[in-house]
């Protein structure tokens, strides 16, 4: 093809300077254009002086040979773009079996360097069709151990391929020596710690690192105690991993902890991955008073750190003290939004006796306090909105009046906009329909009042008392005993007790709702000119020509076998307000009935018991 191009140059169709670029394009078969990107050369026509190229957006594009020589750059056949075009299946197999070979191919295609983002753009989704993150995590571990790849400190910096192999230890130690500042040295030291098993001479590397870190710790312990602590942790971890004995010049963590430093800011400044290690170190440095210090800071730290502090206290047999502090903070509405966020996320059975309606009130107070202090974080508010079960679970053990009070507080709270309030209130109404009237304002006392006899009211009150004073406490003991058996995931006794707890709390809510609506009466002085509660009605079934007598009493007084019915039943509702001689039609048991009222008289109702009625959250009001 060179001869053909030279002939074109001799005839003046192209310039001599275009011959070499055109030969390179023809031999490679692939090219790139600054605007159209990668292309595959499909044909070269020396008669008409044209070249045909398939670009991604311009298939079969034709270009003058002179213009092609000046505007196109040849792409070698072993370039990643050329391989993707010519042998994609082989690349996919390489991605599955030889991670390093594929990455080497990519880097060599771009002068030996490329960033992670560039590698991902080149390989996904054509070569790597599934989980890139999983693939890259595996490949990255291999890259760090291979001596040909230089890994960057930042994601934005390129990975570099070098022909000369450098051992992992040589590379990491060179990076450690070149790092400026203790913080950067710690990053490399942590990397060395992760790869300590792959170093060729671990002890020599650790001795050099420890010596350098000790000098930095001494100069940072007062000015930057957090960084000094990180250095001490890394130093000690390296010693433990290699068995290198501590020297006389080692500054222990106790020296930093015992300085006049505020504990909460010091802990917060540490990386989250170091929280647990730092708390263990602090406990070892202050064996007598460590728990008091942690109890003092738990309300002043982030939710993540609060979780680790609580874990440390529980592991140190200080669980009871932790509960007392949290209970006091919640009771006084002094708990921070971060502490309450941790408690809401935790919501374990160990804190069951704390998790109640007062926690939600404390949450509202904390969020209002954050608003006043212009704190931008809304993590607690967002969590309350996202967790569909939180409010309902916090109100599970509350009396109806308490639930109503919490509902009012939520309605007045400035922490949520109207849309979010409606969402939260809907969750409460779904579990506790009795608060619907409080929210909508549509129902009145007359709408919900139920007439009941004194005898039936006494029975309901006794049931409520038995439930609250005996059954529920007994169930709580069963839960505590079952919890002591351990492993709650496989603890069938615990699960059964918790299910019973849900049933009992639901029944408690039902009774509270019923008792709050009940209006006790003895049905004395009942009018007999028309049918109403407290009347005895004689009727004739006109279809069967059969006489029947019904006694209509309160909502809880039905005894069907004795023809005593509640005034809320369909048959009673059909007869209500009707007079002697009138006829009514209604459906009962799927059959149409027609009754004629023959007589109406006052029903004989037993007098109420003389004993005092038990206390209930919403006492009934006697009828006038």
Buried (B, 14 or more C-beta within 10 A) or exposed (E): EEEBBBEBBEEEBBEEEBBEBBBBBBEBBBBBBEEBEBBBBEEBEBEEBBBBBBBEEBEEBEBBBBEBBEBBEBBBBEBBBBBBBEEEEEBBEBBEEEBBEBBBBBBBBBEBBBBBEBBBEBBBEEBBEEEBEEBBEEBBEEBBEBBBBBBEEEEEEBBBBBEEEBBBBBBBBEBBEEBEEBBBBBBBBBBBBEBBEBBEEBEBBBBEBBEBBBEBBEEBBEEBBBBBBBBBBBBBBBBEBBEBEEEEEBBBBBBBBEEEEEBBEBBBEBEEEBBBBBBBBBBEBBEEEBBEBBBEBBBBBBBBBBBBBBBBBEEBEBBEBBBEBBBEBBEEBBBBBBBBBBBBBBBEBBBBEBBBBBBBBBBBBBBBBBEEEEEEEBEBBEBBBEBEEBBBBBBBBBBBEBBBBBBEBBEEBEBBEEEBBEEBBEBBBEBBEBBBBBBEEEEEEEEEBBBBBBBBBBEBBEBBBEBBEEBBEEBBEBBBEBBEEEEEEEBEEBEEBBEBBEEBBEBBBBBBBBBBBBBBBBBEEBEBEBBBBBBBBBBBEEEEEEEBEBBBBBBBBBEEEEBBBBBBBEBBBBBBEBEBEEEBEBEEEEEEBBBBBBEBEBBEBEEBEEEEBBEBBBBBEEBE
